[in-house]
Amino acid sequence: MLTWIIMVAAIIVSLVIVIKSADLFVDNIVDIGEHIGISQVILGVTASAVGTSLPEFGSAMISILSGNPDIGVGVTVGSNIWNIAGILGITAFIAGYIKTGKEELKRDGLMALFTGLILMFFMLIDTEITRVAGIVLVIAYLIYLWTLLKAQKKDNTEKEKRAKTEESSDVKEVEDKDSKPFNKKKTIILIIAGLAGLIIGCRIMVWAGVEIAHMANIPEMIIGLFALAIGTSIPELVVTLSAALKKLHGLSMGTILGSNIFNILIGIGIPSLFVAIPIEKLSVTFDAPYMIFVTALLLLLTIKNKKLSRWGGLILIVVYLIYIITRLSITM
């Protein structure tokens, strides 16, 4: 009984840590973006996406170094399905909607779909993700970063043009910025602290959840499916939901799309440079195709009105539940 109380208390404490850390991370990453001149979306698909994807990347690297490289692909694909169908679904349902732009959908949404197709291609032509595949994946991510830099440069140029035509309003904006003190060093420290809190809080949460599952005699396979794929994605869930509730929709959508892109191109690309990663048959026939399906579904749900509505979020949640039920029925 005492062990149960300790585990439940650990989950409650970790939840508080995660929520507070997410607020700290989101507020400060937006603050530094505003002062440096980086858009919410670019921040989302780069800094926020990479930061919140560290647990998945760490899990993949640890799996490979510990002699279980096949786990890395499973965690990545499972996390990507959860990111879109689970996290964006839950976020849109709770927040009411998540807005996105046409350019972001074309660039980041299509890139997320394209990376899934690249991974699927390499999974079909070989039984392993080899070094050659890893090189292609890493190069694809570098090209993506280059397009982001171009997009940010274009955005900055447009802002400069607007500033020249609206000098009076620009002066007011500068005055407003100046009236708010900004400490770059302190902000960066708070971002790192927020990210560290997210990772530590999530690790405690996953550990306590796994212990409770063991005490409840829940099968190992089910524990692995939820603890690894979903557990390592808790930072994305908290940051995405927190950003959406604060109406920072660009950061919210960008975090998930950027995370999925990073998970495949870097999360699988970098480890495969060191060792060939075996591919489970079910990942080729079911998991990877389902990941591509949910990514395409997200684009279809958002392309018309440039937002993911509450109903769209509900559809994604149902799609994720179907995935879990089907996956379990196939495996068991």
C-alpha positions in Angstrom: 0.0 0.0 0.0 2.8 2.4 0.9 4.5 1.8 -2.5 1.2 2.7 -4.3 1.0 5.9 -2.3 4.6 6.8 -3.2 4.1 6.1 -6.9 0.9 8.1 -7.1 2.6 11.0 -5.2 5.5 10.8 -7.6 3.1 11.2 -10.6 1.4 14.2 -9.0 4.7 15.9 -8.2 6.1 15.2 -11.7 2.9 16.5 -13.2 3.3 19.8 -11.3 7.0 20.0 -12.4 6.1 19.3 -16.1 3.3 21.9 -16.2 5.4 24.6 -14.5 8.4 23.8 -16.7 6.3 24.0 -19.8 5.1 27.5 -18.9 8.6 28.6 -18.2 9.9 27.1 -21.5 7.1 28.5 -23.7 7.0 32.0 -22.2 10.8 32.4 -22.5 11.3 30.8 -25.9 8.6 33.2 -27.3 10.2 36.1 -25.5 13.6 35.5 -26.9 12.1 34.9 -30.4 10.4 38.3 -30.3 13.6 40.1 -29.4 15.8 38.2 -31.8 13.2 38.4 -34.6 12.3 34.8 -35.1 8.7 33.8 -35.9 6.7 31.5 -33.7 6.5 28.8 -36.4 10.3 28.8 -37.0 10.8 28.6 -33.2 8.3 25.7 -33.0 9.9 23.6 -35.8 13.4 24.2 -34.6 14.2 25.0 -30.9 10.9 23.8 -29.4 10.7 20.7 -31.6 14.3 19.6 -31.1 14.2 20.4 -27.3 11.0 18.4 -26.7 12.3 15.5 -29.0 15.4 14.9 -26.9 13.7 12.1 -24.8 12.8 10.2 -28.1 16.3 10.8 -29.5 17.9 9.7 -26.2 15.7 6.6 -26.1 16.8 5.6 -29.7 20.5 6.2 -28.9 20.3 4.3 -25.7 18.5 1.4 -27.4 21.2 1.2 -30.0 24.1 1.4 -27.6 22.6 -1.2 -25.4 22.2 -3.7 -28.3 18.5 -3.1 -29.0 18.6 -1.0 -32.2 15.2 -2.2 -33.4 13.5 -0.5 -30.5 14.7 2.9 -31.9 12.5 2.7 -35.1 9.5 1.5 -33.1 9.7 4.3 -30.6 10.1 6.9 -33.3 7.2 5.7 -35.5 5.0 5.2 -32.4 5.8 8.6 -31.1 5.1 10.3 -34.4 1.6 8.7 -34.6 1.0 9.8 -31.0 2.3 13.3 -31.7 -0.2 14.0 -34.5 -3.3 11.8 -33.7 -2.9 12.0 -29.9 -1.2 15.3 -29.0 -2.7 17.6 -31.7 -6.0 15.8 -31.3 -6.1 16.4 -27.6 -4.8 19.9 -27.9 -7.3 21.0 -30.5 -10.2 19.4 -28.5 -9.2 21.2 -25.3 -8.1 24.5 -26.8 -11.0 24.6 -29.3 -8.7 24.9 -32.4 -5.1 25.3 -33.6 -4.6 27.8 -36.3 -1.9 27.4 -39.0 -0.8 29.2 -42.1 -0.8 28.2 -45.8 3.0 28.5 -46.0 3.6 26.5 -42.9 1.3 23.7 -44.2 3.1 23.6 -47.5 6.6 23.7 -46.0 6.4 21.9 -42.6 3.3 19.8 -43.1 4.4 18.4 -46.5 7.9 17.9 -45.1 6.5 15.8 -42.3 4.6 13.7 -44.8 7.7 13.5 -47.1 10.0 12.3 -44.3 7.5 9.6 -43.5 7.6 8.5 -47.1 11.4 8.5 -47.2 11.5 6.3 -44.1 8.9 4.0 -45.7 11.0 3.8 -48.9 14.1 2.6 -47.0 12.0 0.2 -44.9 10.6 -1.4 -48.1 13.9 -1.8 -50.0 15.9 -3.4 -47.2 15.5 -5.2 -43.9 17.7 -2.6 -42.2 18.1 1.1 -42.0 21.7 1.3 -43.2 24.4 4.0 -43.2 23.5 5.1 -46.7 19.9 5.7 -45.6 21.2 7.6 -42.5 23.3 9.9 -44.7 20.2 10.6 -46.9 18.1 11.3 -43.8 20.6 13.7 -42.3 21.2 15.5 -45.6 17.4 15.9 -45.9 17.3 17.6 -42.5 20.1 19.9 -43.4 18.2 20.9 -46.6 15.1 21.5 -44.4 17.0 23.8 -42.1 18.3 25.7 -45.1 14.7 26.3 -46.2 13.8 27.5 -42.7 16.7 30.0 -42.8 15.5 31.3 -46.2 11.9 31.6 -44.8 13.1 33.5 -41.8 15.2 35.8 -43.9 12.2 36.5 -46.2 10.1 37.2 -43.1 12.6 39.6 -41.7 12.9 41.5 -45.1 9.1 41.9 -45.2 9.1 43.2 -41.6 11.8 45.8 -42.6 9.7 46.9 -45.5 6.6 47.4 -43.3 8.7 49.3 -40.8 9.8 51.8 -43.5 6.3 52.4 -44.6 4.9 52.7 -41.1 7.6 54.6 -39.3 5.3 56.1 -36.7 3.8 52.8 -35.6 7.3 51.3 -35.7 8.6 53.9 -33.3 5.7 53.1 -30.9 6.6 49.4 -31.2 10.2 50.0 -30.4 9.2 52.1 -27.4 6.9 49.3 -26.2 9.8 46.8 -26.5 12.2 49.1 -24.7 9.8 49.6 -21.9 10.0 45.9 -21.2 13.4 44.9 -19.8 15.0 42.0 -21.5 17.9 39.9 -20.2 19.1 37.6 -22.9 21.3 35.5 -20.6 18.6 35.1 -18.0 16.0 34.1 -20.7 18.3 31.4 -22.1 19.0 30.0 -18.6 15.2 29.9 -18.0 14.6 28.1 -21.3 17.2 25.5 -20.4 15.8 25.2 -16.9 12.3 24.8 -18.3 13.5 22.1 -20.8 15.4 20.3 -18.0 12.3 20.4 -15.8 10.2 18.9 -18.6 12.7 16.0 -19.2 13.2 15.3 -15.5 9.5 15.5 -14.7 8.6 13.3 -17.6 11.2 10.7 -16.6 9.7 10.6 -13.1 6.2 10.3 -14.5 7.1 7.4 -16.8 9.1 5.6 -14.1 6.2 5.9 -11.6 3.7 4.9 -14.3 5.7 1.8 -15.3 6.0 0.8 -11.6 2.2 1.1 -11.1 1.6 -0.9 -14.3 3.9 -3.7 -12.9 2.1 -3.7 -9.6 -1.2 -4.0 -11.5 0.2 -6.9 -13.5 -0.2 -5.1 -16.9 1.6 -7.0 -19.7 5.1 -5.8 -20.6 4.1 -5.2 -24.2 1.4 -2.8 -23.3 3.7 -1.0 -20.8 6.3 -0.6 -23.6 3.9 0.7 -26.1 2.6 3.4 -23.8 5.7 4.1 -21.6 8.1 4.5 -24.6 6.1 5.9 -27.4 3.7 8.1 -25.4 5.9 8.6 -22.3 8.8 10.1 -24.2 6.4 12.4 -26.0 4.9 14.0 -22.9 7.1 17.2 -23.3 5.6 17.8 -26.8 2.1 17.3 -25.3 2.6 19.8 -22.5 4.3 22.4 -24.6 1.8 22.1 -27.5 -1.2 22.3 -25.2 0.3 25.2 -23.2 1.2 27.1 -26.3 -2.3 26.6 -27.8 -4.1 27.7 -24.6 -1.9 30.9 -24.8 -3.0 31.4 -28.4 0.5 30.7 -29.6 -0.8 28.6 -32.5 2.3 28.8 -34.6 4.5 27.5 -31.8 1.9 24.7 -31.0 1.6 23.3 -34.5 5.3 23.9 -35.3 6.5 21.9 -32.3 4.6 18.8 -33.4 5.5 19.0 -37.1 9.1 19.9 -36.4 9.3 17.1 -33.8 8.1 14.5 -36.3 10.6 15.7 -38.9 13.4 15.6 -36.4 12.5 12.2 -35.0 12.8 10.6 -38.4 15.6 12.5 -40.1 17.8 12.9 -37.0 16.4 10.4 -34.5 16.8 7.5 -36.9 19.4 9.1 -39.3 22.1 9.7 -36.7 22.0 6.3 -35.0 22.0 4.5 -38.4 25.3 6.1 -39.2 26.8 4.0 -36.4 24.9 0.7 -36.8 22.4 -0.8 -39.2 19.0 -0.7 -37.5 16.8 -3.8 -38.0 13.2 -3.3 -39.1 10.3 -5.2 -37.5 7.9 -6.6 -40.1 4.9 -5.1 -38.4 6.5 -1.6 -38.6 6.6 -1.9 -42.4 3.2 -3.4 -42.9 1.2 -1.4 -40.3 3.0 1.2 -38.1 4.8 3.2 -40.8 1.8 3.3 -43.2 -0.4 4.4 -40.4 2.0 7.2 -39.5 1.9 8.4 -43.1 -1.9 8.1 -43.0 -2.4 10.3 -39.9 0.0 12.9 -41.3 -2.0 13.1 -44.6 -5.2 13.2 -42.5 -3.9 16.2 -40.5 -3.2 18.1 -43.7 -6.7 17.3 -45.1 -8.3 18.4 -41.8 -6.4 21.8 -41.8 -6.0 22.7 -45.4 -9.4 24.2 -46.0 -9.9 26.6 -43.0 -6.1 26.8 -42.1 -6.9 25.4 -38.6 -7.4 22.2 -36.8 -10.9 22.5 -35.3 -12.2 20.8 -32.2 -14.1 18.3 -34.4 -10.8 17.7 -36.3 -9.1 17.0 -33.0 -11.8 14.5 -32.0 -11.4 12.7 -35.4 -7.6 12.4 -34.7 -8.2 11.1 -31.2 -10.6 8.4 -32.5 -8.0 7.5 -35.2 -5.4 7.1 -32.5 -7.7 4.9 -30.4 -8.3 2.7 -33.5 -4.5 2.4 -34.0 -3.9 1.3 -30.4 -6.8 -1.2 -30.4 -5.7 -2.6 -33.8 -2.0 -2.7 -32.8 -2.8 -4.6 -29.6 -5.1 -7.1 -31.3 -2.4 -7.8 -34.0 0.4 -8.2 -31.4 -1.5 -10.2 -28.8 
